Amino acid sequence: MEILKTKKILYGSRSWGLVIGSYISRQKDFKTKLTWEGTGNKRVNSKDMVLTDDVFKEPKILNFIFDSVPKRWQFFDDFIRKEPWSFGKKIDGGLQTLYYIGDKESMDEAYFPILDGLIRDYPNVKFAISTHNVGASGMDLRGKEQPEASDWNVRGGDFSEKVIKKYYGKIAIFDMRDIVSTRPDGTVCSFEHKGKTYRKLCPEYNSNKDLIHPNTPEAQARMGKGFLILLTKMFCADKIPRSLVTPKPDILK
């Protein structure tokens, strides 16, 4: 924690980022508390980029929330490359979370080249990538039946597989899909679709039946701790005991 407290980290997300920030900000037992800063009710979009160029005067995890607009992953690249921000010269690490929201194009085709360019052009910045979040199935708050094979779970699952195949062993991966689809006993919440197994949000991690968010105390803790492990992998990989190293994913075996 002493090392992580000294880092300047840019994190672009949606509501799941708020879940993580809420958990980390509540922790009082850390020997050294991390500074988590959000953008409040303001959302980054093409009309209002929200962030100022001097926001990284001090070390912190800066979590900006982006609007659900096309090319939303481009904001992360803009903040790092363009004036007046030029965060690529100021930050130590960065992560952009991606979500399918009615997109016709494949996110891997749109975002992987952007991330690869950032890794190439900013060798002093530690970049990470996240797998796609997953939703639960059943009757939602509006009384509408939500299927297992939603775009989030199927298209998102295919994207997650591509993330692991391309970036495993190269940069740190925040596998939030696995975090919220795996129970403490190791069993997973999954389903079959067109002969392929996909993950879904375990129902016990969702308390209000919106079927979207990991909002129970246990789920929030899993997400928050998973994010801290991600930061450890990014900046302190040599300090992780070999016994705690995550086994190689099955799709790579």
LUMLOFI-261070 format. One line per 5 residues: number of its first residue (from 1); for each residue x negated, y negated, z negated of C-alpha. Coordinates in steps of 0.02 Angstrom, whole numbers. Each point is the difference from the previous one (the first is absolute). Layout:
<ronus>
NUM	X,Y,Z | ...
</ronus>
This chain:
<ronus>
1	0,0,0 | -145,-118,-32 | -53,21,182 | 176,-14,72 | 32,-160,-96
6	-135,-87,100 | 78,38,170 | 105,-106,117 | 128,110,86 | 133,-43,130
11	150,116,2 | 147,-20,120 | 157,98,-42 | 187,3,-25 | 100,53,-152
16	-111,149,-44 | -141,-123,-28 | 111,-86,-128 | 21,167,-89 | -189,19,-11
21	-27,-180,-55 | 132,16,-135 | -87,153,-72 | -175,-73,3 | 55,-167,-73
26	86,87,-147 | -151,99,-55 | -71,-59,-167 | -116,146,-36 | -127,-38,136
31	-168,-50,-74 | -12,-131,137 | 164,-63,73 | 14,-20,188 | 74,-160,69
36	148,37,113 | 76,-146,94 | 151,5,114 | 90,-121,114 | 161,-6,-103
41	156,-23,104 | -98,-61,151 | -24,119,146 | -137,-13,130 | 67,-23,176
46	-43,-90,161 | 77,-163,-63 | -75,1,-174 | -163,91,-38 | 19,-49,-184
51	-181,26,-53 | -122,-144,-18 | -183,9,49 | -61,-23,-180 | 101,140,-77
56	-155,108,-29 | -94,-122,-110 | 2,134,-136 | -2,191,7 | 174,75,13
61	113,120,91 | 105,-112,111 | 158,88,57 | 92,-92,139 | 172,62,52
66	37,-8,186 | 169,-21,85 | 72,146,99 | -46,-72,168 | -85,71,156
71	-190,-2,-3 | 4,-26,-190 | -166,94,-14 | -81,-141,97 | 13,-118,-151
76	-133,101,-91 | -120,-22,146 | 41,-185,13 | -39,-31,-183 | -169,85,16
81	-55,-72,167 | 83,-168,28 | -18,-175,-70 | 44,-72,-120 | -9,162,-100
86	-149,98,67 | 21,123,-142 | -122,119,84 | -137,-112,-69 | 76,-6,-174
91	73,168,-48 | -76,165,-54 | 141,114,54 | 164,10,94 | 151,111,29
96	151,-21,114 | 150,110,-37 | 106,45,152 | 184,46,12 | 109,51,145
101	145,-124,11 | 85,33,166 | -164,-10,96 | 0,72,175 | -188,7,16
106	-108,119,-100 | -85,-86,-145 | -160,100,19 | -20,-66,178 | 32,-178,-60
111	-97,-1,-165 | -145,122,15 | -93,-111,127 | 25,-150,-115 | -69,93,-150
116	-145,72,100 | -44,-175,57 | 1,-65,-178 | -111,142,-59 | -121,-36,141
121	-3,-190,-19 | -2,-12,-190 | -121,133,-63 | -10,-81,-173 | 187,24,-32
126	68,166,-61 | 157,40,97 | 126,135,-45 | 154,68,86 | 163,69,-67
131	112,141,53 | 183,-41,30 | 126,-5,-141 | 143,126,-4 | 183,-9,-47
136	116,118,-91 | 156,78,74 | 181,3,-58 | 137,-127,-34 | -69,-177,-14
141	67,-149,-96 | 116,-46,143 | 79,172,0 | -87,48,162 | -86,167,22
146	-184,-21,39 | -80,149,91 | -169,75,-40 | -56,-23,180 | 1,-190,-3
151	-121,-104,102 | -94,-40,-160 | -25,183,-38 | -26,67,177 | -85,-141,95
156	-84,-53,-162 | -56,178,-31 | -77,12,173 | -89,-166,-30 | -66,62,-168
161	-72,155,82 | -89,-108,128 | -70,-109,-140 | -75,150,-87 | -68,79,159
166	-84,-161,57 | -62,-79,-161 | -30,141,-125 | -181,-8,-57 | -27,-169,84
171	96,-123,-109 | 105,16,-158 | 180,58,30 | 143,-49,-115 | 109,154,22
176	160,-70,-75 | 103,125,101 | -80,140,-99 | 12,-93,-166 | 190,-17,5
181	39,167,83 | -100,105,-124 | 60,49,-173 | -115,13,-151 | 0,190,16
186	-67,-14,178 | 160,48,91 | 50,-114,144 | 164,-71,63 | 9,42,184
191	113,53,144 | -14,80,171 | 34,-97,159 | -26,72,174 | -116,134,-68
196	-108,-120,-100 | -8,-34,-187 | 22,-178,-59 | -5,-83,-172 | 137,-99,-86
201	16,-100,-161 | 35,115,-147 | 173,-45,-70 | -66,-7,-179 | -110,-148,50
206	149,-106,53 | 114,-64,-139 | 134,-105,86 | 38,107,153 | -57,-130,125
211	-101,149,66 | -143,-115,47 | -103,-52,-150 | -106,99,-125 | 72,-98,-146
216	7,118,-149 | -134,-29,-134 | -90,159,52 | 4,-48,184 | -63,-176,-35
221	-142,72,-104 | -46,122,139 | -4,-140,128 | -98,-118,-113 | -127,129,-52
226	-17,57,181 | -40,-178,51 | -133,-13,-136 | -76,163,62 | -1,-74,176
231	-98,-152,-63 | -121,116,-88 | -27,95,163 | -30,-164,91 | -124,-78,-121
236	-61,133,-122 | 3,165,95 | -165,53,-78 | 80,-7,-173 | 139,125,37
241	-38,172,-77 | -11,137,130 | 135,96,-93 | 123,-141,41 | -37,-11,186
246	160,29,100 | -1,165,97 | -6,-14,189 | 177,-17,74 | 71,158,74
251	20,-79,173 | -190,-18,10 | -40,178,-49
</ronus>
